[in-house]
Amino acid sequence: MGNLQVEDRDEVRCHLQVCTGCREELSNVVGDLIALAVGVEQHPTPERARREFLKRIESESRFRIEEMRRTPVPKEKDCVD
């Protein structure tokens, strides 16, 4: 959900609070993605690509953490079916 706009993310969070089916489906998809990630043959990453990748993750992570701190998680009472 980190790639969604704030309004869309809040809408999805609200929906997940009230929709058991979607929560279960999200859980299944996340589980499938984890299984896929650990089931793929691993190859060493070239050092330069690794450094650039880690630099990008650090930069985006700081931005997302700050964005999440500024954006309150909607309470169930604020969500509409």
Long-range contacts (C-beta under 8 A, 24 or more apart in sequence): 2-64, 6-67, 6-71, 9-71, 10-71, 10-74, 13-73, 13-74, 13-79, 14-74, 14-76, 14-78, 14-79, 14-80, 15-79, 17-74, 17-76, 17-79, 18-76, 18-79, 18-81
